[in-house]
Amino acid sequence: MQSELIHLEAELANIELENGHSEDVEKVAFQVSLFDLKESSGTENDLQWRKSLEIREKLKEYNDALLRHASIGRLEKPSDRNTEVLREWLDRKEGGDFFLRGREAEIWDCKEDLVALSHQEGGKDCLSWWISNRLVPWYHDRWGHRSKKYRSGSGAHWNGVWQYNEETIVRLANAVSTFLSSLLPTTSILVLYFVKKPVARLAATMLFTALFSLTLVTVAKARRIDVFAATTA
């Protein structure tokens, strides 16, 4: 589309050059008067105006495509776990049962072309992400698939799907965060109480400070400046 615009601009430049050196006074006026240029519409001298309108439409089409591309580019990629679950469900007999055939069956193989419509993964902190993508799958593979009823209904496309409440995962992450926020300061005080040697105390202080910073980044999704401020204080 950019190439089309370049060629159209070159064509318009040639038309303008030709009209500017024309012996026709009306064509020469097109270079300095938009009014005269627009008034030429529908006449035998309207080539420059028609080419300008053509460029305007092509430029609008180009800008629309550019905005759509930027909008699509902001969509997040699906997580590896979600992609694996989808592929496993498509292959499972009580799930999709290979209902896609031919070329349609290959559309899920190229992860680079897939996008996620929700922003849940991007908005999660490291702890919530770890619970969703590591702890829950580990639990499901060992016990969850036995004790948790999978969702089934009249629509065959829902058969064989286990559903875990996202709010439960968030509450669990919040509980762990609250526990760590109260445990770390008191633990450091307790350890420093029993450590008598000055060098050992300094080493323990450095260790707990580093652990505190790591916890801030992992649990609270803190910015670098917030981590520096909190550890300095």
Secondary structure, 3 states (H helix, E strand, C coil): CHHHHHHHHHHHHHHHHHHHCCCCHHHHHCCCCHHHHHHCCCCCCCHHHHHHHHHHHHHHHHHHHHHHHHHHHCCECCCHHHHHHHHHHHHCCCCCCCCCCHHHHHCCCCHHHCCECCCCCCCCCHHHHHHHHHHHHHHHHHHHHHHCCCECCCCHHHCCECCCCHHHHHHHHHHHHHHHHHHHHHHHHHHHHHCCCHHHHHHHHHHHHHHHHHHHHHHCCCCHHHHHHHHHC
